[in-house]
Amino acid sequence: MYRARVMGFNKNNMPNDDPQKNAKHRRELLRKAIKRNENKKKDSDKTTPVSANEIKKLRQQLSKYEKRVNSLQSQNKKSLQKCKAIKQENYRLRKENRESRLNTRQAEQESEQLKADFQKKLDALNLKNFREGKINNWLDQHKTNDIENLTNYVDHLTDRYEQNE
């Protein structure tokens, strides 16, 4: 039964009238399957003679195709190496770009800090020049060389300045 199933037959294809008919039917199916297999073997055993020229042509084609495959494989290998090199260069450039942006950001922060420090120093110098200018104006207006009056005036200006702040 297993052999019949392998060959494409199963129980459902058999007549169910009586057991003798079933057995006879099975034998016929097996005989047909065996004949089919023998015919296939006979067909595959038939070989056509091939001339030496045809064999030579086929070998030349085969070697030609093998050379082509080898050249394509080497091209593929070179392309993969180029791709790898490009990826590495891309990674390196991205890393440099990232570091450059970080350095630029740090430089901008340092520049802002220096600018703020310079502005503070400039404001302090401007205030000092303003005070000295006011003192010089007063001296020019009063044309006095009296140190005591000058000291009093400076104290007076210092007190006024401290009150304004």
Phi, psi and omega in degrees: 000321181298317181299321179293321179294320180298324182277005174102013180245153174216180184302326186294339180277355185264144176291142185258011185296300179215161185296328180294318178296321179298315181296315180298317179298317178300315180299318179297316179298317179296318180298317179296318181294318179296317178299317179300316179295321179294320179296321178297317180297318180298318180295320182284336178287337180291123176239142179265137179292138182244136182283162180296325179296317178297319179298317180298316178299315180297320178294320178296318177298318180298314180295323177299313180293324178295319177298317179298317179297316180298317179295320178295322178295318179293321177297319178298318180297316178297319179297319178296320178295318178298317180299317180297316179297319179295319179297318179296318179296319177299315179298316181297316180294320177297319180296316178299318179298316179299314180295321179296315178298319179296315179297320179297316179299316179295319179296320178297318178296317178296320179298316178298320180295316178297320179297317180295317179297317180297319180297320178297315180295320179296318178297319179296317178294319178299319178295318179296316178296323179297315180296314181297321178297321179294318179296315180297321176299315181296319179296318179295323181290320185264349178040055181239149178247015183282117182293324183295315178297321179297316179296318178297317180295318179297317177298317179299315179295321180296317178298317179296320180295317180294327177289325181289331181281000000 
